[in-house]
Amino acid sequence: MSTHLHHHTDTQASWGRRLLTAIVINLLIPIVQIWGGIVSGSMALISDALHNLSDFISLVINYAALLIGRRAPTHKQTFGYKRVEIFAALISVAILYAAAVYIAIEAWQRFIAPRAISGQIVIWIALLGFAGNLFSALILHSGAKVNLNMKSAFLHMMADAATSLAVVALGVLWLFKPWYWLDPVLSWLIVALIIYSGWGILKDSFLILMNATPPGINLAEIKNTLEAIEGISEIHDLHVWNPSAESIALAAHVTVPDQMLGKVDELAEKVRTVLWQKFKIGHPTLQFESSACQNGGLLCSIAKNGNNHHRK
């Protein structure tokens, strides 16, 4: 167990260093892009810069949440601070959406009255943004697979890399064609990309905050698997949820024949092993009892006692 905790701490520290690197990159890139957008007259480049700047703010929030999330549980915060990361992800999306509203309004003004744009400046500045965002995405990729906060940061970097590449292509086009009306059109596409990339984070965060059953988890399958273990008569009042984005918890009542407590301890260890090996559930809370649930359902204690089932 201590080895696992040490590895988890090292992983968290690695994510923190990667976030710091991405923070520095995403501070420098928008400064250069805003300057380039003003000089070249491109709203698309300024939109890309604001996207990057919003990512800088989001990454700072994510990094702070990662540090807070490491804090141990206290008497007042008995579950620890891991869910701060979820709130940070929500704030991050809110910042992105606010930037999207500004971009959409400003792009409309440019669409009504197009302005001449220097394609050469746009190309070089956008290439710089593309390289920086792609590098940031690469260093955040491994953490994005297991951590919602890192996933949020990674998606932001990938979205910025894609938009920067699109701005490069537009700059090349402007070298040959004065189609400056494409500048606000690309800005609106950036807005659509922002909304799309943030929606998945909003959905995942909402499900975690609502203690919803994690995607891919089938309560009936868990019930049948556990009831197949010798010595278990029935599983009821079953709940599965994400305490944080990386972990899965379970609470259940386990009905067994009347027996010595020592045998129940052995049975509990079997249950924990099965839950981890088959469902990757690492935080089970098991309440053993000798009287069966009369209603026979997964959530039968709720059916019997309504909202008071937690008073047992």
C-alpha positions, 0 to 999 in steps of 0.5 A: 500500500505504501508503494502505491501511495508513493507512486501516486504522489510521484505521479501527482508531482510529475503532473504538477511540473508538466502543468507549470511548463504549460502555464509558462508557454501559455502565458508567452504565446498569447502575449505574442499573438495579441501583438501580432493580431493588432499589427496584422489586423486579424481578429482570428489571431486575436481570438486564438490569443484569447483562447490561449490566454483563457487556457493560461488562467485555466491552467493556473486554476488547475495547478492550484487545484492539483496542489489543494487536492493533495491535502490529507483529509481533516476532521471537517473535510473527511473526504479530503480535497480531491473534488476541488479539481472538479470545481476547477475544471468547471471554472476553467470551462466557464472562462473558456465560454466567456472568451467565446462570447467576446470572440463571437461579438467582436467577429460580428463587427469584423464581418459587417466591416472587413479589414485588410489583414497582413497574411505574412505576420499572421502565418509566423505568429500562428505557427508559434502558437501551434508549436507551443500548444502542441508541445503543451498537449504532448507533455499533458497527454499521459495525465489526461488519461486518468485525471479530469483536470489534466484532461481539461488542460490537454483538451484546451491545448489540442483545441488551441493547436488546431485553431492555430493551424487553421489561422496559419492556413488562413494567413497563407490564403490571404497572401494570394486572395483578399478574402478578409471576411474569412477572418470572422468566420474562422473566429466563429469556428473557434467559438464552436470549438470552444463550446464543443471541447468544454461540453464533455468536461461539463458533463463529466463534472456534473456526473461526478458532483451528482454522485452518478454511477460512473460510465461503464459500471453496471449495478446489476452485473456487480450484484450478480458477481458478488452474489455468486461468491460463496457465503453471500445470500444477497446484495442490496442498497448498492451505490457506486460513484466517483469520489474524484475523477480517478477513483471509484467507490462503492457502498452496499449491504451484504446479507450473509448467514449468521456466523462468526465475525472472523469468517465475515472478515475473510468474506469481506476480503474476497469481495474487495478483491473481486471488486478491484480485479473485475470493476476497478473499484478501490474504495468499497464500504460493506455493511454485513447483515444477517436479515435479507432485504424484503423487497429484493431490489438493488436499492431496496432500502430506499424503497423501504425507508425513502430518503431516510435509508442513510440513518441505519 
